[in-house]
Amino acid sequence: MNTQLKKNRIIILVIFAMSIIPFAIAWFLADNPGKVKLGTNNGELITPPLTTEASDFTGYDSFSADNIKELQGHWILINVLSQAECQQACQEGLYKTQQITLMMGKDIARIRRLALISNQAEQPLPKQWQEDARLLKALPSATLKATLQKVAAGEQPGGLLIMDPLGNLMMQYDPGYDPYKVRNDLSKLLRISQIG
């Protein structure tokens, strides 16, 4: 009889613990939302997305000025060049975006690359940029410069921003990002996207 009483008490304690533990976990997560990473994306979502207008982008050279309308209706990989010169991190970022577009295969037609040049007078274009037939180069408007200060990738050389076909800056990557992870995120976006 004594062993049966112990078993019953253990069963009651287990049932009590099973009903209390989920509430304790939920309470902890409600107080500490940063402890859980939701989603499967590798980049950081910009919430809420930052909107841009077509008039925020002005072609830097004649090729870009002629093709600046290509930004509308496409997914854009944006390298923001905020320093006076394109240093090593900036060069690597431009090279990585070139490789990402090549990795996209059949979806390459849905993607454009953009070098956003903040310091027009101080920044001579490197020779390899002039030879890159798919890289658009643009100057940001004052409004867009102010918008870019709200995101970390807009200030760091070598960072990357993704803009959707509606002109929303919606994802960012810190310098030194893995191009394969960006490709994975971009593939998911293109697969579920009903636009662009």
Salt bridges, closest charged atoms under 4 A:
ASP61 OD2 - LYS137 NZ 3.61
GLU70 OE1 - ARG112 NH2 2.73
ASP107 OD1 - ARG110 NH1 3.73
GLU131 OE2 - LYS127 NZ 3.99
ASP132 OD2 - ARG113 NH1 2.81
